[in-house]
Amino acid sequence: MTLKARAQEKVERAGISNYSFDQDVLVMCGVRYTIEACECGEPGCDGVRLRKNMTAMARVLQ
């Protein structure tokens, strides 16, 4: 399963339906999240980490 598919599953499992993807970036409520692999090893980890894309936010603020 790709990281994008895992991220989509994670978002839907959380009950969020208002999201989209721009390339491999998850967009929820206008906030862009970079999708990364997570290797923390925690028992409940689904293997995906979402980080706010600060680069896109900085461009908006300029």
N, C-alpha and C positions, 0 to 999 in steps of 0.2 A: 504494500500500500504506500502511495506517495505521501510526502509531507503535506501537500495541499489537501489530499483526501482525508488525512488524519485531522487536519485543522478543521475541515468542514464537519467531520463527525463530532469533534469536540464542541464546536459552536452549536450544532443542532442538539447535541445531548444536553447542553446548558439551556435549551429552550429559546434560543435566539434565532429569529427568522429573517431579520432585517440586516443582511450582510451581502457582500459581493466580493469578487476577486478581481484585482487589476494585476494581470500577469501572475506572479506568485506572491502578491501582497494581499492580505485580508483587509477589507475595509468594513468597519462597523461604526455606524453613527458618525461618519465623516473622519474617523480616526483610522489611520493606516497601521497595520501590524505586520512586521516581518516574521515569517514562519521559519523556525529553526528546529533542528533535531535536539531532543533532550536526552541526555544519557545519565541522569541523576541516579538511576537505579532504585528509586522509591517504589514500593510495592504497587501503588495505584497509578503510577506514571503511564501516560498513554504515548510517550515518546515524542511529543511535540511541545514546543515552547513558543509563545507569542510575545513579541517585544514591540512596544510602540516604536514606530518609525520616526525618529526625531528629525531626520534629514528632511522629510516631507513637511513636518510641522514648522521647521525653521524657515523653509521657503515661503510658507503661507504668512508667517509673521513679518517677513521683509517687505 
